[in-house]
């Protein structure tokens, strides 16, 4: 973009401070209401994108939009509109001995840049969250979703224009690498960059950006079935975590089995056959599954399968001697995203929760719940796996910063 364009985006972000909360909510509700009317246009654009991708590609499901998915997106946007504003909240307040009154108040970042791959739903999510939290957004989508993203941003621009708001509150960059490089080095124009996509994309952004970055890392997610695990719960949890949507970062990648329960493995994995999940099993797990799981879907695991984010109908299985070995495996191969224990032993669940270092740690519930909407945050801008500023699902509060307001009455510092 030209300097004039970056200036216009920056200026647009300042206009948000002049909008009342009810005006922002009106824009969001108008976008939600417009989605059904623009559905055919968006789906046609999405079909053009899909026609260029092999349906066997794990990204295909992320790229695909349907009528139901668009209606769900509209519902998420309404949920965001209904949430309280995260801005101008007093986070801390105190009076110093000298009479100075201090307030720590939540404020917008200003301009947030998002780099993402074949996920057109992100375009809606980012716009709604950024608008509600007072920031303009600059979007750099991948070439795989170029037509879908253009159609969505056209809708957003029309709604903004119809309601008298600055269309530069959402700016879509071209899908090429040059635009990505420009965004990564937009110092002074962009306050924060959030990458969403593969570990390769995230690593590239982290290593090359000169603008501050919040990582939304890859999800290598584990479920540990403990010695006291309830089999019926485990069957539902493993199946849901693995097969609900395999292309998302909260999907299960590796099942850790306590050796004393290895004979239950075949029952635990039985529902996975319906989804044709390929299982990469270690020696003990392979022996337990052999003859009870389709031979065409059962593979002896090589060391490199552990630590793999499959994003596909594939899952690794590792047998462990105890909870300590399970935790050690997660430390070695996990990505800090979401981890789960299935157990009826309170001491074991407490130990797991204390020792596992991840953004989200589950007891007797699948990792598929790691989602901003499921956490009551409305939509989400990503799942942060880092430890600075935000961790886990990033909703409205997580994409604000703060400033200190200090009120005096003529005090001077000695």
Secondary structure, DSSP 8 states (H G I E B T S, - for coil): --HHHHHHHHHHHHHGGGS-HHHHHHHHHHHHHHHHHHHHHHHHHHHHHHHTS-TTSTTHHHH---HHHHHHHHHHHHHHHHS---TT-EEEEEE-TTS-EEEEEEEE-SEEEEEESS-THHHHHHHHHHHHTT-EEEEE--GGGHHHHHHHHHHHHHHHHHTT--GGGEEE--SSHHHHHHHHT-TTT-SEEEEES-HHHHHHHHHH-SS-EEEE----EEEEE-TT--HHHHHHHHHHHHHS-TTSTTSEEEEEEEGGGGGGHHHHHGGGGGGT-EEEE-HHHHHHHBTTB-GGGEEE--GGGTT----SSEEEEEEESSHHHHHHHHHHH--SSEEEEE-S-HHHHHHHHHH--SSEEEESS-GGG-STTTTTSSS-S-EE-SSSS--EE--TGGGEEEEEEEE-SS----
